[in-house]
Amino acid sequence: MKQFWTQFFTWWNGQTLGTRFFTWRKGQFVGQDEFGNRYYRYTQPTPIDSNVGAERRWVIYNGEADASRVPPGWRAWMSHNGDVPPSEEAYQPRSWEKPHVPNMTGTAMAYRPQGSQLATGQRPAATGDYVPWTPGE
């Protein structure tokens, strides 16, 4: 019962009831990634957008909806940069691709560049090339 109410009132926990119904009715399962995210497609008779084509593609997240958890191969397929999904080809990650790191914004692990008010340590001194404007000068 909790899952029903979660799907009814929230969009960030997996899927909504509307997405579940559309996926059940029209979705064709394409594959699953290492995070448990499930990918679907629906080929329409006529394209909605001629730039994208007649195929809709979507992901049902395993847990909280976080777009940074979509691996590069699936991201390319989702954005129509490739016609063949990684589940139908021998996809090998590139040497420069890094493993997934969750989005840390809003946490203590968030990136804080040097000079940020939230960064620890000493703030660098001003360079002296800034002269404030004063009225009447």
Contacts in CASP RR format, 6 or more apart in sequence:
PFRMAT RR
TARGET T0000
AUTHOR 0000-0000-0000
METHOD contacts of the structure
MODEL  1
MKQFWTQFFTWWNGQTLGTRFFTWRKGQFVGQDEFGNRYYRYTQPTPIDS
NVGAERRWVIYNGEADASRVPPGWRAWMSHNGDVPPSEEAYQPRSWEKPH
VPNMTGTAMAYRPQGSQLATGQRPAATGDYVPWTPGE
4 17 0 8 1.000
6 13 0 8 1.000
7 13 0 8 1.000
7 14 0 8 1.000
7 15 0 8 1.000
7 16 0 8 1.000
7 17 0 8 1.000
7 20 0 8 1.000
8 16 0 8 1.000
8 17 0 8 1.000
10 16 0 8 1.000
11 65 0 8 1.000
12 64 0 8 1.000
12 65 0 8 1.000
13 63 0 8 1.000
13 64 0 8 1.000
13 65 0 8 1.000
14 60 0 8 1.000
14 61 0 8 1.000
14 62 0 8 1.000
14 63 0 8 1.000
14 64 0 8 1.000
14 65 0 8 1.000
15 23 0 8 1.000
15 60 0 8 1.000
15 61 0 8 1.000
19 58 0 8 1.000
19 60 0 8 1.000
23 40 0 8 1.000
23 58 0 8 1.000
23 60 0 8 1.000
26 42 0 8 1.000
27 40 0 8 1.000
27 41 0 8 1.000
27 42 0 8 1.000
28 40 0 8 1.000
28 41 0 8 1.000
28 42 0 8 1.000
28 43 0 8 1.000
29 38 0 8 1.000
29 39 0 8 1.000
29 40 0 8 1.000
30 39 0 8 1.000
30 40 0 8 1.000
30 41 0 8 1.000
30 57 0 8 1.000
30 77 0 8 1.000
30 85 0 8 1.000
30 87 0 8 1.000
30 88 0 8 1.000
31 38 0 8 1.000
31 39 0 8 1.000
31 85 0 8 1.000
31 87 0 8 1.000
32 38 0 8 1.000
32 39 0 8 1.000
32 87 0 8 1.000
33 39 0 8 1.000
33 70 0 8 1.000
33 71 0 8 1.000
33 74 0 8 1.000
33 86 0 8 1.000
34 71 0 8 1.000
35 62 0 8 1.000
35 69 0 8 1.000
35 71 0 8 1.000
35 100 0 8 1.000
36 62 0 8 1.000
37 59 0 8 1.000
37 60 0 8 1.000
37 61 0 8 1.000
37 62 0 8 1.000
37 69 0 8 1.000
37 70 0 8 1.000
37 74 0 8 1.000
38 59 0 8 1.000
38 60 0 8 1.000
38 62 0 8 1.000
39 57 0 8 1.000
39 58 0 8 1.000
39 59 0 8 1.000
39 60 0 8 1.000
39 74 0 8 1.000
39 77 0 8 1.000
39 78 0 8 1.000
39 85 0 8 1.000
39 87 0 8 1.000
40 57 0 8 1.000
40 58 0 8 1.000
40 59 0 8 1.000
40 60 0 8 1.000
41 55 0 8 1.000
41 56 0 8 1.000
41 57 0 8 1.000
42 55 0 8 1.000
42 56 0 8 1.000
43 54 0 8 1.000
43 55 0 8 1.000
43 56 0 8 1.000
44 54 0 8 1.000
44 55 0 8 1.000
44 56 0 8 1.000
45 54 0 8 1.000
46 54 0 8 1.000
47 53 0 8 1.000
47 54 0 8 1.000
48 54 0 8 1.000
48 56 0 8 1.000
52 80 0 8 1.000
53 80 0 8 1.000
55 80 0 8 1.000
57 77 0 8 1.000
57 78 0 8 1.000
57 80 0 8 1.000
58 78 0 8 1.000
59 70 0 8 1.000
59 74 0 8 1.000
59 78 0 8 1.000
61 69 0 8 1.000
66 102 0 8 1.000
66 103 0 8 1.000
68 100 0 8 1.000
68 101 0 8 1.000
68 102 0 8 1.000
68 103 0 8 1.000
69 100 0 8 1.000
69 102 0 8 1.000
70 78 0 8 1.000
71 86 0 8 1.000
71 93 0 8 1.000
71 100 0 8 1.000
72 93 0 8 1.000
72 94 0 8 1.000
72 97 0 8 1.000
73 86 0 8 1.000
73 91 0 8 1.000
73 93 0 8 1.000
74 85 0 8 1.000
74 86 0 8 1.000
76 82 0 8 1.000
77 84 0 8 1.000
77 85 0 8 1.000
77 86 0 8 1.000
104 110 0 8 1.000
104 111 0 8 1.000
112 118 0 8 1.000
112 119 0 8 1.000
112 120 0 8 1.000
113 119 0 8 1.000
114 124 0 8 1.000
115 123 0 8 1.000
115 124 0 8 1.000
END
